């Protein structure tokens, strides 16, 4: 069953890639401008995705996202107000981030490495569809796992297993996924009341996975981070 779902996801990525890269005559600048427009529309409209079979809610992003500056973010102890639908924009990368939970445990310190277990959902903003996810029953025991190192605040990481490396045929972790590591804590859930870190990201193609980079489309991610053993 797991392999069948992986095949379906891979087929979906190929199909969506074709839809996104529909006009090879477009210049890169034109495609980037279209991407910016797609992100702006997403900020205004949000999304609501339901499972077509079970009608369960898979993902919901409220409309009218309130974008705050990095200065506002740092002045507020590096937090975003979820009740106000706040996301901070990192202008250097173009990534928007909402910290839903900072998590338990401690931050990854300088000159330290850690195994990080992630569960995520990837929504292709351009194609208006969930593209990949490991938050399914079939993959409950197989989260995406990465090894990560902090060197003077510069985080590098590689996937060692999971959907992302299988779908995109690369161990490279999207740069956008590493930005939250400056601000969240990494721990392991030992009790029901202990919540691991959870963030939401709007990631432009330049900070995304290889297919997004090659075909110039933005993705939305909801990701949890947990320290491995």
Secondary structure, DSSP 8 states (H G I E B T S, - for coil): -HHHHHHHHHHHHHHHHHHHT--TTS-HHHHHHHHHHHHHHHHHH-EEEE-TTT--EEEEE-SS-EEE-HHHHHHTTS---GGGTEEEEETTTTEEEEEEE--SSB---TTEEEEEEEEEEEEETTTTEEEEES-SGGGTT--EEEEEEEETTEEEEEEEESHHHHHHT--B--HHHHHGGGT--B----STT---EEEEEEE-GGGS-HHHHHHT--EEEEEEEEE--
